[in-house]
């Protein structure tokens, strides 16, 4: 009972090169997408924090004391979320 497997022919140089290049391109795109996502997330957070602070600071933005407290609570929550930054309540 002999189970002699047929010898495998090696893949061509072109196939190996194509596979390697495609893998490297995929990894590069993945890294670029991750970096872009991280930077975009930081920028959007900063933009929304600035907009919220501007809205809270605008006179007459909150017509009732309850609305003013709610806006202040939102602003304070955003400052607590970014504790490393220098936003403190006035």
BAKOLBA-454500 format. One record per residue: x, y, z of N, C-alpha, C, O, CB in turn. Coordinates in steps of 0.001 Angstrom, whole numbers, plus 500000, padded with zeros to 6 digits. Glycine has a CB too. Example, Ala and Ser with C-alpha at 12.3 -4.5 7.8 and 13.67 -1.06 7.14 Angstrom:
BEGIN
r n_c1: 513190, n_c2: 494310, n_c3: 507800, ca_c1: 512300, ca_c2: 495500, ca_c3: 507800, c_c1: 513200, c_c2: 496700, c_c3: 507800, o_c1: 514236, o_c2: 496681, o_c3: 508465, cb_c1: 511308, cb_c2: 495527, cb_c3: 509046
r n_c1: 512850, n_c2: 497750, n_c3: 507080, ca_c1: 513670, ca_c2: 498940, ca_c3: 507140, c_c1: 512900, c_c2: 500030, c_c3: 507870, o_c1: 513409, o_c2: 501138, o_c3: 508039, cb_c1: 514084, cb_c2: 499402, cb_c3: 505725
***
This chain:
BEGIN
r n_c1: 500840, n_c2: 498840, n_c3: 500000, ca_c1: 500000, ca_c2: 500000, ca_c3: 500000, c_c1: 500896, c_c2: 501237, c_c3: 500000, o_c1: 501399, o_c2: 501667, o_c3: 501038, cb_c1: 499038, cb_c2: 499990, cb_c3: 501212
r n_c1: 501067, n_c2: 501761, n_c3: 498876, ca_c1: 501941, ca_c2: 502909, ca_c3: 498715, c_c1: 501105, c_c2: 504125, c_c3: 498354, o_c1: 500351, o_c2: 504119, o_c3: 497381, cb_c1: 503017, cb_c2: 502642, cb_c3: 497641
r n_c1: 501254, n_c2: 505152, n_c3: 499149, ca_c1: 500506, ca_c2: 506378, ca_c3: 498865, c_c1: 501500, c_c2: 507449, c_c3: 498419, o_c1: 501854, o_c2: 508352, o_c3: 499177, cb_c1: 499686, cb_c2: 506854, cb_c3: 500120
r n_c1: 501913, n_c2: 507326, n_c3: 497231, ca_c1: 502866, ca_c2: 508290, ca_c3: 496685, c_c1: 502091, c_c2: 509462, c_c3: 496107, o_c1: 501319, o_c2: 509306, o_c3: 495161, cb_c1: 503779, cb_c2: 507637, cb_c3: 495603
r n_c1: 502303, n_c2: 510629, n_c3: 496682, ca_c1: 501639, ca_c2: 511836, ca_c3: 496202, c_c1: 502373, c_c2: 512369, c_c3: 494984, o_c1: 503595, o_c2: 512272, o_c3: 494863, cb_c1: 501572, cb_c2: 512911, cb_c3: 497311
r n_c1: 501601, n_c2: 512917, n_c3: 494118, ca_c1: 502209, ca_c2: 513493, ca_c3: 492920, c_c1: 503012, c_c2: 514728, c_c3: 493327, o_c1: 502558, o_c2: 515513, o_c3: 494159, cb_c1: 501122, cb_c2: 513858, cb_c3: 491854
r n_c1: 504182, n_c2: 514902, n_c3: 492757, ca_c1: 504986, ca_c2: 516075, ca_c3: 493123, c_c1: 504280, c_c2: 517369, c_c3: 492700, o_c1: 503720, o_c2: 517474, o_c3: 491609, cb_c1: 506390, cb_c2: 515995, cb_c3: 492472
r n_c1: 504332, n_c2: 518342, n_c3: 493608, ca_c1: 503692, ca_c2: 519629, ca_c3: 493322, c_c1: 504624, c_c2: 520480, c_c3: 492491, o_c1: 505833, o_c2: 520533, o_c3: 492720, cb_c1: 503307, cb_c2: 520366, cb_c3: 494625
r n_c1: 504039, n_c2: 521128, n_c3: 491540, ca_c1: 504850, ca_c2: 522049, ca_c3: 490745, c_c1: 504895, c_c2: 523375, c_c3: 491492, o_c1: 503871, o_c2: 523841, o_c3: 491992, cb_c1: 504272, cb_c2: 522229, cb_c3: 489289
r n_c1: 506050, n_c2: 523973, n_c3: 491569, ca_c1: 506141, ca_c2: 525246, ca_c3: 492288, c_c1: 505364, c_c2: 526348, c_c3: 491565, o_c1: 505236, o_c2: 526361, o_c3: 490341, cb_c1: 507610, cb_c2: 525660, cb_c3: 492452
r n_c1: 504858, n_c2: 527264, n_c3: 492378, ca_c1: 504146, ca_c2: 528396, ca_c3: 491769, c_c1: 505140, c_c2: 529271, c_c3: 491020, o_c1: 506323, o_c2: 529333, o_c3: 491355, cb_c1: 503389, cb_c2: 529230, cb_c3: 492847
r n_c1: 504642, n_c2: 529921, n_c3: 490033, ca_c1: 505524, ca_c2: 530747, ca_c3: 489209, c_c1: 505952, c_c2: 531992, c_c3: 489983, o_c1: 505307, o_c2: 532397, o_c3: 490950, cb_c1: 504823, cb_c2: 531146, cb_c3: 487888
r n_c1: 507026, n_c2: 532572, n_c3: 489546, ca_c1: 507542, ca_c2: 533793, ca_c3: 490154, c_c1: 506511, c_c2: 534922, c_c3: 490026, o_c1: 506347, o_c2: 535722, o_c3: 490947, cb_c1: 508885, cb_c2: 534204, cb_c3: 489496
r n_c1: 505840, n_c2: 534982, n_c3: 488919, ca_c1: 504831, ca_c2: 536029, ca_c3: 488689, c_c1: 503694, c_c2: 535912, c_c3: 489709, o_c1: 503233, o_c2: 536924, o_c3: 490238, cb_c1: 504266, cb_c2: 535935, cb_c3: 487245
r n_c1: 503243, n_c2: 534699, n_c3: 489987, ca_c1: 502160, ca_c2: 534493, ca_c3: 490946, c_c1: 502603, c_c2: 534876, c_c3: 492351, o_c1: 501867, o_c2: 535548, o_c3: 493073, cb_c1: 501687, cb_c2: 533034, cb_c3: 490920
r n_c1: 503791, n_c2: 534458, n_c3: 492741, ca_c1: 504289, ca_c2: 534809, ca_c3: 494078, c_c1: 504475, c_c2: 536312, c_c3: 494226, o_c1: 504141, o_c2: 536882, o_c3: 495264, cb_c1: 505613, cb_c2: 534095, cb_c3: 494360
r n_c1: 505002, n_c2: 536947, n_c3: 493202, ca_c1: 505216, ca_c2: 538392, ca_c3: 493243, c_c1: 503884, c_c2: 539139, c_c3: 493317, o_c1: 503751, o_c2: 540091, o_c3: 494086, cb_c1: 506012, cb_c2: 538850, cb_c3: 492012
r n_c1: 502901, n_c2: 538715, n_c3: 492527, ca_c1: 501592, ca_c2: 539342, ca_c3: 492531, c_c1: 500924, c_c2: 539200, c_c3: 493896, o_c1: 500343, o_c2: 540159, o_c3: 494404, cb_c1: 500709, cb_c2: 538734, cb_c3: 491442
r n_c1: 501002, n_c2: 538033, n_c3: 494482, ca_c1: 500411, ca_c2: 537789, ca_c3: 495798, c_c1: 501064, c_c2: 538679, c_c3: 496858, o_c1: 500373, o_c2: 539274, o_c3: 497685, cb_c1: 500555, cb_c2: 536304, cb_c3: 496187
r n_c1: 502374, n_c2: 538766, n_c3: 496830, ca_c1: 503104, ca_c2: 539586, ca_c3: 497803, c_c1: 502754, c_c2: 541068, c_c3: 497652, o_c1: 502497, o_c2: 541752, o_c3: 498642, cb_c1: 504619, cb_c2: 539386, cb_c3: 497640
r n_c1: 502744, n_c2: 541552, n_c3: 496429, ca_c1: 502441, ca_c2: 542972, ca_c3: 496191, c_c1: 501003, c_c2: 543292, c_c3: 496596, o_c1: 500752, o_c2: 544326, o_c3: 497216, cb_c1: 502667, cb_c2: 543335, cb_c3: 494702
r n_c1: 500071, n_c2: 542428, n_c3: 496257, ca_c1: 498684, ca_c2: 542673, ca_c3: 496642, c_c1: 498510, c_c2: 542665, c_c3: 498162, o_c1: 497755, o_c2: 543472, o_c3: 498704, cb_c1: 497772, cb_c2: 541627, cb_c3: 496008
r n_c1: 499200, n_c2: 541764, n_c3: 498842, ca_c1: 499129, ca_c2: 541725, ca_c3: 500304, c_c1: 499698, c_c2: 543009, c_c3: 500907, o_c1: 499115, o_c2: 543566, o_c3: 501837, cb_c1: 499889, cb_c2: 540499, cb_c3: 500849
r n_c1: 500826, n_c2: 543481, n_c3: 500387, ca_c1: 501426, ca_c2: 544718, ca_c3: 500897, c_c1: 500538, c_c2: 545928, c_c3: 500642, o_c1: 500414, o_c2: 546801, o_c3: 501501, cb_c1: 502791, cb_c2: 544941, cb_c3: 500262
r n_c1: 499924, n_c2: 545985, n_c3: 499470, ca_c1: 499016, ca_c2: 547097, ca_c3: 499153, c_c1: 497813, c_c2: 547070, c_c3: 500084, o_c1: 497374, o_c2: 548117, o_c3: 500560, cb_c1: 498552, cb_c2: 547029, cb_c3: 497676
r n_c1: 497278, n_c2: 545887, n_c3: 500347, ca_c1: 496137, ca_c2: 545760, ca_c3: 501255, c_c1: 496496, c_c2: 546215, c_c3: 502666, o_c1: 495709, o_c2: 546909, o_c3: 503309, cb_c1: 495640, cb_c2: 544315, cb_c3: 501284
r n_c1: 497660, n_c2: 545836, n_c3: 503147, ca_c1: 498110, ca_c2: 546256, ca_c3: 504476, c_c1: 498307, c_c2: 547774, c_c3: 504513, o_c1: 497910, o_c2: 548425, o_c3: 505479, cb_c1: 499425, cb_c2: 545531, cb_c3: 504862
r n_c1: 498913, n_c2: 548337, n_c3: 503474, ca_c1: 499138, ca_c2: 549787, ca_c3: 503432, c_c1: 497811, c_c2: 550545, c_c3: 503448, o_c1: 497676, o_c2: 551539, o_c3: 504161, cb_c1: 499952, cb_c2: 550171, cb_c3: 502180
r n_c1: 496835, n_c2: 550085, n_c3: 502670, ca_c1: 495518, ca_c2: 550739, ca_c3: 502669, c_c1: 494847, c_c2: 550614, c_c3: 504029, o_c1: 494197, o_c2: 551554, o_c3: 504488, cb_c1: 494614, cb_c2: 550134, cb_c3: 501581
r n_c1: 494997, n_c2: 549480, n_c3: 504668, ca_c1: 494409, ca_c2: 549287, ca_c3: 505994, c_c1: 495004, c_c2: 550243, c_c3: 507017, o_c1: 494277, o_c2: 550833, o_c3: 507816, cb_c1: 494608, cb_c2: 547851, cb_c3: 506454
r n_c1: 496326, n_c2: 550398, n_c3: 506995, ca_c1: 496989, ca_c2: 551327, ca_c3: 507916, c_c1: 496553, c_c2: 552756, c_c3: 507621, o_c1: 496267, o_c2: 553515, o_c3: 508548, cb_c1: 498529, cb_c2: 551204, cb_c3: 507809
r n_c1: 496496, n_c2: 553133, n_c3: 506352, ca_c1: 496075, ca_c2: 554482, ca_c3: 505982, c_c1: 494636, c_c2: 554750, c_c3: 506411, o_c1: 494324, o_c2: 555844, o_c3: 506880, cb_c1: 496218, cb_c2: 554687, cb_c3: 504474
r n_c1: 493770, n_c2: 553771, n_c3: 506257, ca_c1: 492370, ca_c2: 553944, ca_c3: 506661, c_c1: 492251, c_c2: 554083, c_c3: 508170, o_c1: 491462, o_c2: 554892, o_c3: 508658, cb_c1: 491520, cb_c2: 552763, cb_c3: 506178
r n_c1: 493029, n_c2: 553302, n_c3: 508914, ca_c1: 492988, ca_c2: 553397, ca_c3: 510378, c_c1: 493486, c_c2: 554765, c_c3: 510850, o_c1: 492890, o_c2: 555364, o_c3: 511745, cb_c1: 493837, cb_c2: 552275, cb_c3: 511015
r n_c1: 494559, n_c2: 555257, n_c3: 510263, ca_c1: 495078, ca_c2: 556574, ca_c3: 510636, c_c1: 494089, c_c2: 557683, c_c3: 510274, o_c1: 493880, o_c2: 558613, o_c3: 511054, cb_c1: 496426, cb_c2: 556828, cb_c3: 509950
r n_c1: 493491, n_c2: 557585, n_c3: 509107, ca_c1: 492510, ca_c2: 558594, ca_c3: 508696, c_c1: 491303, c_c2: 558580, c_c3: 509630, o_c1: 490790, o_c2: 559636, o_c3: 509999, cb_c1: 492060, cb_c2: 558352, cb_c3: 507238
r n_c1: 490852, n_c2: 557397, n_c3: 510008, ca_c1: 489713, ca_c2: 557283, ca_c3: 510932, c_c1: 490048, c_c2: 557943, c_c3: 512262, o_c1: 489237, o_c2: 558690, o_c3: 512808, cb_c1: 489328, cb_c2: 555799, cb_c3: 511154
r n_c1: 491235, n_c2: 557671, n_c3: 512782, ca_c1: 491642, ca_c2: 558236, ca_c3: 514080, c_c1: 491714, c_c2: 559760, c_c3: 514017, o_c1: 491190, o_c2: 560441, o_c3: 514898, cb_c1: 493007, cb_c2: 557662, cb_c3: 514514
r n_c1: 492351, n_c2: 560291, n_c3: 512997, ca_c1: 492476, ca_c2: 561743, ca_c3: 512853, c_c1: 491110, c_c2: 562396, c_c3: 512660, o_c1: 490829, o_c2: 563436, o_c3: 513256, cb_c1: 493395, cb_c2: 562087, cb_c3: 511671
r n_c1: 490272, n_c2: 561799, n_c3: 511842, ca_c1: 488952, ca_c2: 562353, ca_c3: 511576, c_c1: 488104, c_c2: 562343, c_c3: 512834, o_c1: 487378, o_c2: 563302, o_c3: 513095, cb_c1: 488256, cb_c2: 561574, cb_c3: 510464
r n_c1: 488183, n_c2: 561282, n_c3: 513613, ca_c1: 487422, ca_c2: 561190, ca_c3: 514856, c_c1: 487842, c_c2: 562299, c_c3: 515820, o_c1: 486991, o_c2: 562931, o_c3: 516447, cb_c1: 487618, cb_c2: 559808, cb_c3: 515510
r n_c1: 489150, n_c2: 562537, n_c3: 515942, ca_c1: 489637, ca_c2: 563615, ca_c3: 516813, c_c1: 489161, c_c2: 564981, c_c3: 516324, o_c1: 488714, o_c2: 565804, o_c3: 517123, cb_c1: 491171, cb_c2: 563592, cb_c3: 516885
r n_c1: 489253, n_c2: 565224, n_c3: 515030, ca_c1: 488840, ca_c2: 566521, ca_c3: 514483, c_c1: 487343, c_c2: 566764, c_c3: 514659, o_c1: 486930, o_c2: 567869, o_c3: 515009, cb_c1: 489206, cb_c2: 566606, cb_c3: 513004
r n_c1: 486540, n_c2: 565748, n_c3: 514421, ca_c1: 485090, ca_c2: 565900, ca_c3: 514572, c_c1: 484740, c_c2: 566133, c_c3: 516034, o_c1: 483868, o_c2: 566948, o_c3: 516333, cb_c1: 484347, cb_c2: 564656, cb_c3: 514035
r n_c1: 485403, n_c2: 565435, n_c3: 516949, ca_c1: 485159, ca_c2: 565650, ca_c3: 518377, c_c1: 485498, c_c2: 567080, c_c3: 518774, o_c1: 484734, o_c2: 567727, o_c3: 519490, cb_c1: 485977, cb_c2: 564659, cb_c3: 519221
r n_c1: 486639, n_c2: 567573, n_c3: 518312, ca_c1: 487028, ca_c2: 568952, ca_c3: 518619, c_c1: 486028, c_c2: 569948, c_c3: 518037, o_c1: 485660, o_c2: 570920, o_c3: 518697, cb_c1: 488436, cb_c2: 569244, cb_c3: 518078
r n_c1: 485591, n_c2: 569709, n_c3: 516811, ca_c1: 484640, ca_c2: 570600, ca_c3: 516170, c_c1: 483316, c_c2: 570634, c_c3: 516927, o_c1: 482762, o_c2: 571708, o_c3: 517163, cb_c1: 484409, cb_c2: 570172, cb_c3: 514727
r n_c1: 482814, n_c2: 569482, n_c3: 517303, ca_c1: 481547, ca_c2: 569433, ca_c3: 518026, c_c1: 481669, c_c2: 570025, c_c3: 519425, o_c1: 480737, o_c2: 570672, o_c3: 519903, cb_c1: 481051, cb_c2: 568002, cb_c3: 518114
r n_c1: 482817, n_c2: 569811, n_c3: 520093, ca_c1: 483032, ca_c2: 570424, ca_c3: 521399, c_c1: 483046, c_c2: 571950, c_c3: 521284, o_c1: 482462, o_c2: 572644, o_c3: 522116, cb_c1: 484349, cb_c2: 569922, cb_c3: 522017
r n_c1: 483708, n_c2: 572463, n_c3: 520259, ca_c1: 483756, ca_c2: 573916, ca_c3: 520066, c_c1: 482366, c_c2: 574468, c_c3: 519758, o_c1: 481995, o_c2: 575530, o_c3: 520257, cb_c1: 484734, cb_c2: 574279, cb_c3: 518930
r n_c1: 481606, n_c2: 573757, n_c3: 518948, ca_c1: 480253, ca_c2: 574208, ca_c3: 518630, c_c1: 479376, c_c2: 574206, c_c3: 519869, o_c1: 478583, o_c2: 575127, o_c3: 520066, cb_c1: 479633, cb_c2: 573326, cb_c3: 517547
r n_c1: 479507, n_c2: 573181, n_c3: 520709, ca_c1: 478731, ca_c2: 573118, ca_c3: 521937, c_c1: 479118, c_c2: 574247, c_c3: 522887, o_c1: 478244, o_c2: 574873, o_c3: 523488, cb_c1: 478923, cb_c2: 571765, cb_c3: 522618
r n_c1: 480401, n_c2: 574513, n_c3: 523028, ca_c1: 480856, ca_c2: 575605, ca_c3: 523886, c_c1: 480355, c_c2: 576951, c_c3: 523359, o_c1: 479971, o_c2: 577820, o_c3: 524141, cb_c1: 482393, cb_c2: 575609, cb_c3: 523984
r n_c1: 480359, n_c2: 577123, n_c3: 522048, ca_c1: 479874, ca_c2: 578364, ca_c3: 521451, c_c1: 478377, c_c2: 578521, c_c3: 521698, o_c1: 477904, o_c2: 579621, o_c3: 521983, cb_c1: 480174, cb_c2: 578394, cb_c3: 519941
r n_c1: 477639, n_c2: 577430, n_c3: 521590, ca_c1: 476200, ca_c2: 577484, ca_c3: 521819, c_c1: 475896, c_c2: 577822, c_c3: 523267, o_c1: 474991, o_c2: 578611, o_c3: 523537, cb_c1: 475547, cb_c2: 576158, cb_c3: 521440
r n_c1: 476628, n_c2: 577247, n_c3: 524194, ca_c1: 476410, ca_c2: 577508, ca_c3: 525617, c_c1: 476773, c_c2: 578952, c_c3: 525950, o_c1: 476097, o_c2: 579590, o_c3: 526757, cb_c1: 477237, cb_c2: 576534, cb_c3: 526483
r n_c1: 477833, n_c2: 579469, n_c3: 525337, ca_c1: 478303, ca_c2: 580817, ca_c3: 525651, c_c1: 477454, c_c2: 581903, c_c3: 525012, o_c1: 477548, o_c2: 583064, o_c3: 525413, cb_c1: 479731, cb_c2: 580975, cb_c3: 525211
r n_c1: 476626, n_c2: 581560, n_c3: 524027, ca_c1: 475835, ca_c2: 582562, ca_c3: 523322, c_c1: 474726, c_c2: 583078, c_c3: 524235, o_c1: 473974, o_c2: 582282, o_c3: 524797, cb_c1: 475239, cb_c2: 581975, cb_c3: 522018
r n_c1: 474613, n_c2: 584405, n_c3: 524395, ca_c1: 473548, ca_c2: 584951, ca_c3: 525233, c_c1: 472173, c_c2: 584642, c_c3: 524632, o_c1: 471960, o_c2: 584805, o_c3: 523430, cb_c1: 473726, cb_c2: 586472, cb_c3: 525405
r n_c1: 471272, n_c2: 584207, n_c3: 525457, ca_c1: 469921, ca_c2: 583920, ca_c3: 525010, c_c1: 469779, c_c2: 582593, c_c3: 524305, o_c1: 468728, o_c2: 582314, o_c3: 523728, cb_c1: 469458, cb_c2: 584993, cb_c3: 524116
r n_c1: 470813, n_c2: 581763, n_c3: 524334, ca_c1: 470718, ca_c2: 580473, ca_c3: 523662, c_c1: 469724, c_c2: 579569, c_c3: 524375, o_c1: 469050, o_c2: 578751, o_c3: 523749, cb_c1: 472092, cb_c2: 579801, cb_c3: 523593
r n_c1: 469643, n_c2: 579723, n_c3: 525661, ca_c1: 468718, ca_c2: 578913, ca_c3: 526458, c_c1: 467737, c_c2: 579869, c_c3: 527123, o_c1: 468132, o_c2: 580682, o_c3: 527959, cb_c1: 469480, cb_c2: 578033, cb_c3: 527527
r n_c1: 466494, n_c2: 579779, n_c3: 526768, ca_c1: 465520, ca_c2: 580751, ca_c3: 527261, c_c1: 465018, c_c2: 580438, c_c3: 528659, o_c1: 464568, o_c2: 581342, o_c3: 529363, cb_c1: 464357, cb_c2: 580822, cb_c3: 526323
r n_c1: 465082, n_c2: 579190, n_c3: 529077, ca_c1: 464580, ca_c2: 578853, ca_c3: 530406, c_c1: 465727, c_c2: 578371, c_c3: 531278, o_c1: 466736, o_c2: 577888, o_c3: 530764, cb_c1: 463473, cb_c2: 577779, cb_c3: 530323
r n_c1: 465585, n_c2: 578497, n_c3: 532588, ca_c1: 466647, ca_c2: 577995, ca_c3: 533480, c_c1: 466872, c_c2: 576494, c_c3: 533294, o_c1: 467998, o_c2: 576013, o_c3: 533415, cb_c1: 466295, cb_c2: 578289, cb_c3: 534950
r n_c1: 465809, n_c2: 575763, n_c3: 533003, ca_c1: 465956, ca_c2: 574325, ca_c3: 532802, c_c1: 466795, c_c2: 574047, c_c3: 531551, o_c1: 467658, o_c2: 573169, o_c3: 531567, cb_c1: 464571, cb_c2: 573650, cb_c3: 532684
r n_c1: 466546, n_c2: 574784, n_c3: 530479, ca_c1: 467323, ca_c2: 574621, ca_c3: 529259, c_c1: 468774, c_c2: 574994, c_c3: 529461, o_c1: 469668, o_c2: 574343, o_c3: 528921, cb_c1: 466734, cb_c2: 575451, cb_c3: 528150
r n_c1: 469015, n_c2: 576046, n_c3: 530245, ca_c1: 470380, ca_c2: 576470, ca_c3: 530519, c_c1: 471127, c_c2: 575396, c_c3: 531306, o_c1: 472294, o_c2: 575113, o_c3: 531032, cb_c1: 470385, cb_c2: 577798, cb_c3: 531287
r n_c1: 470450, n_c2: 574803, n_c3: 532282, ca_c1: 471082, ca_c2: 573743, ca_c3: 533059, c_c1: 471389, c_c2: 572530, c_c3: 532181, o_c1: 472429, o_c2: 571889, o_c3: 532335, cb_c1: 470183, cb_c2: 573336, cb_c3: 534232
r n_c1: 470485, n_c2: 572226, n_c3: 531269, ca_c1: 470708, ca_c2: 571091, ca_c3: 530383, c_c1: 471899, c_c2: 571350, c_c3: 529464, o_c1: 472714, o_c2: 570454, o_c3: 529243, cb_c1: 469450, cb_c2: 570801, cb_c3: 529554
r n_c1: 472007, n_c2: 572562, n_c3: 528928, ca_c1: 473134, ca_c2: 572888, ca_c3: 528058, c_c1: 474443, c_c2: 572854, c_c3: 528845, o_c1: 475459, o_c2: 572373, o_c3: 528344, cb_c1: 472933, cb_c2: 574272, cb_c3: 527410
r n_c1: 474419, n_c2: 573366, n_c3: 530081, ca_c1: 475618, ca_c2: 573334, ca_c3: 530914, c_c1: 476014, c_c2: 571892, c_c3: 531222, o_c1: 477198, o_c2: 571555, o_c3: 531226, cb_c1: 475391, cb_c2: 574118, cb_c3: 532220
r n_c1: 475017, n_c2: 571044, n_c3: 531481, ca_c1: 475306, ca_c2: 569637, ca_c3: 531766, c_c1: 475938, c_c2: 568963, c_c3: 530549, o_c1: 476865, o_c2: 568166, o_c3: 530696, cb_c1: 474018, cb_c2: 568892, cb_c3: 532181
r n_c1: 475446, n_c2: 569275, n_c3: 529357, ca_c1: 476040, ca_c2: 568712, ca_c3: 528141, c_c1: 477473, c_c2: 569189, c_c3: 527965, o_c1: 478360, o_c2: 568406, o_c3: 527625, cb_c1: 475207, cb_c2: 569088, cb_c3: 526911
r n_c1: 477691, n_c2: 570465, n_c3: 528197, ca_c1: 479038, ca_c2: 571014, ca_c3: 528059, c_c1: 479977, c_c2: 570373, c_c3: 529072, o_c1: 481099, o_c2: 570001, o_c3: 528729, cb_c1: 479023, cb_c2: 572543, cb_c3: 528237
r n_c1: 479531, n_c2: 570242, n_c3: 530307, ca_c1: 480361, ca_c2: 569668, ca_c3: 531365, c_c1: 480661, c_c2: 568203, c_c3: 531057, o_c1: 481770, o_c2: 567732, o_c3: 531307, cb_c1: 479663, cb_c2: 569800, cb_c3: 532741
r n_c1: 479684, n_c2: 567484, n_c3: 530519, ca_c1: 479908, ca_c2: 566085, ca_c3: 530161, c_c1: 480965, c_c2: 565976, c_c3: 529065, o_c1: 481803, o_c2: 565074, o_c3: 529094, cb_c1: 478593, cb_c2: 565427, cb_c3: 529703
r n_c1: 480926, n_c2: 566886, n_c3: 528108, ca_c1: 481933, ca_c2: 566831, ca_c3: 527050, c_c1: 483308, c_c2: 567169, c_c3: 527606, o_c1: 484307, o_c2: 566631, o_c3: 527129, cb_c1: 481572, cb_c2: 567792, cb_c3: 525906
r n_c1: 483384, n_c2: 568039, n_c3: 528596, ca_c1: 484677, ca_c2: 568361, ca_c3: 529207, c_c1: 485188, c_c2: 567187, c_c3: 530028, o_c1: 486390, o_c2: 566920, o_c3: 530032, cb_c1: 484564, cb_c2: 569616, cb_c3: 530092
r n_c1: 484314, n_c2: 566486, n_c3: 530716, ca_c1: 484748, ca_c2: 565315, ca_c3: 531473, c_c1: 485214, c_c2: 564210, c_c3: 530547, o_c1: 486094, o_c2: 563426, o_c3: 530902, cb_c1: 483624, cb_c2: 564807, cb_c3: 532366
r n_c1: 484621, n_c2: 564142, n_c3: 529350, ca_c1: 485017, ca_c2: 563129, ca_c3: 528381, c_c1: 486437, c_c2: 563390, c_c3: 527898, o_c1: 487176, o_c2: 562453, o_c3: 527598, cb_c1: 484042, cb_c2: 563103, cb_c3: 527194
r n_c1: 486809, n_c2: 564627, n_c3: 527823, ca_c1: 488159, ca_c2: 564957, ca_c3: 527351, c_c1: 488973, c_c2: 565514, c_c3: 528517, o_c1: 489446, o_c2: 566649, o_c3: 528459, cb_c1: 488108, cb_c2: 565984, cb_c3: 526170
r n_c1: 489134, n_c2: 564728, n_c3: 529560, ca_c1: 489799, ca_c2: 565190, ca_c3: 530778, c_c1: 491233, c_c2: 565628, c_c3: 530531, o_c1: 491758, o_c2: 566458, o_c3: 531273, cb_c1: 489779, cb_c2: 564102, cb_c3: 531819
r n_c1: 491869, n_c2: 565095, n_c3: 529515, ca_c1: 493252, ca_c2: 565483, ca_c3: 529226, c_c1: 493330, c_c2: 566896, c_c3: 528654, o_c1: 494383, o_c2: 567531, o_c3: 528709, cb_c1: 493886, cb_c2: 564493, cb_c3: 528250
r n_c1: 492236, n_c2: 567382, n_c3: 528114, ca_c1: 492245, ca_c2: 568731, ca_c3: 527552, c_c1: 492026, c_c2: 569747, c_c3: 528671, o_c1: 491746, o_c2: 569371, o_c3: 529809, cb_c1: 491156, cb_c2: 568881, cb_c3: 526449
r n_c1: 492149, n_c2: 571003, n_c3: 528355, ca_c1: 492118, ca_c2: 572031, ca_c3: 529396, c_c1: 490768, c_c2: 572726, c_c3: 529487, o_c1: 490730, o_c2: 573934, o_c3: 529718, cb_c1: 493198, cb_c2: 573058, cb_c3: 529142
r n_c1: 489672, n_c2: 572021, n_c3: 529318, ca_c1: 488371, ca_c2: 572686, ca_c3: 529445, c_c1: 487860, c_c2: 572518, c_c3: 530866, o_c1: 487756, o_c2: 571400, o_c3: 531370, cb_c1: 487345, cb_c2: 572115, cb_c3: 528424
r n_c1: 487555, n_c2: 573595, n_c3: 531483, ca_c1: 487042, ca_c2: 573619, ca_c3: 532851, c_c1: 485797, c_c2: 574523, c_c3: 532881, o_c1: 485713, o_c2: 575472, o_c3: 532101, cb_c1: 488144, cb_c2: 574126, cb_c3: 533864
r n_c1: 484848, n_c2: 574247, n_c3: 533755, ca_c1: 483656, ca_c2: 575106, ca_c3: 533810, c_c1: 484007, c_c2: 576505, c_c3: 534300, o_c1: 484916, o_c2: 576683, o_c3: 535111, cb_c1: 482588, cb_c2: 574486, cb_c3: 534722
r n_c1: 483282, n_c2: 577481, n_c3: 533803, ca_c1: 483546, ca_c2: 578868, ca_c3: 534186, c_c1: 482902, c_c2: 579174, c_c3: 535523, o_c1: 483011, o_c2: 580295, o_c3: 536018, cb_c1: 483032, cb_c2: 579840, cb_c3: 533113
***
